[in-house]
Amino acid sequence: MVAGQSFSGTAVSGEPFCTYYGTDGSFATAISGSLQRSGTWSADGQAICLTGGGYSNCSQFDFLPTGGVTITDLEGSGAFPVSASATAGNTCGV
């Protein structure tokens, strides 16, 4: 599960991102080192859904044996998976 973990990688746009999923159901995302979005997260089956600031989106998290994670946007079509690494605690600085 994602609670209490940070996920960092590079977005499809090429910008580095880091998202922390708090154990209290909150999330905060830093893109290119600055806070871009915050709100709440929830699990819906295998999907993790984010809501905050008029933004809502669900993604599929596929955990790899190497400690990596593949995150796939479930909204719309033609979504590109993003590779990320997972670390315990808030390593995003948000």
N, C-alpha and C positions, 0 to 999 in steps of 0.2 A: 504494500500500500504506500501511498505517497505522503501520509501524515508525518510531519516532522522532518521532511527531507527537502533538499534543494536539487534542482535539475538545471544543468547548464550545458549550452551548446551554441550552435550557430543557426540562426533562423534562415528560412528559404531566401530572404532578402540579403543575406550575407552578414547581418548584424549579430554580434554576440548577445546572448540572452541568459538570464538566470532567474528561475522562478522558485520561490520558497512556499511550500504548502504547510501552513501552521496546523498544529494538532487541534486548534480551536475552530478549524474550518475556514480560516482566512488564507488569502494568498497575496503575494506581492511579487511583481515581475520587474526586473531591471533589464532594459535593452540599451546596449552600448554604454553601460555603467550608470545610467540614471533611471530613477523610478518612473515607470511608464503606466502601470496599471495595478490596481489593488481591488480586493473585494472578497467574495466567498467562493469556496469550492465544495463540491459534493461528488460522491461516487454513485454512478448509475450503472450497475452491472460491471462490465469491464471498462466503461468510459469514466473519465474524470471531467466534470463540467465546471466551468468558471463563469461567474456573474459579477459584474462590477462596472460602475460608471457608464451604464447604457450598453455594455458589452456582454455578450453571452456566447459561449462556445463549448463544445465537448470534444475531447480527444481520446484516442486509444493509446494506452501505454503498454508496450511490449518489452518486458525486462529480459535482458540477455545474460547468459551465464558469466560473461566477462565483467559484469557490473555496469554495462552500458544500458541505455534505454532507447527504443525507437518510439517517437511520438508522432501519431498520425491524426491530423485534423479530420473530424467526422462531419463537419458542416460543408454543404455543397458538394461539388464533384471535382475531380482532378487534384485532390489533395496530395501534397508531397510529404513523405515522412521525413522527420528531422531526427538526427542522432544526438543524444545527450548523455551526460554522465550524471550519476546520482551520488549524493553525499548526505550523510546524516547531519541534521541541524541546519541552521540558517547560515549558509556560506555566501549568500548573495549580497549581503550588506544592505538589505532593505528592511 
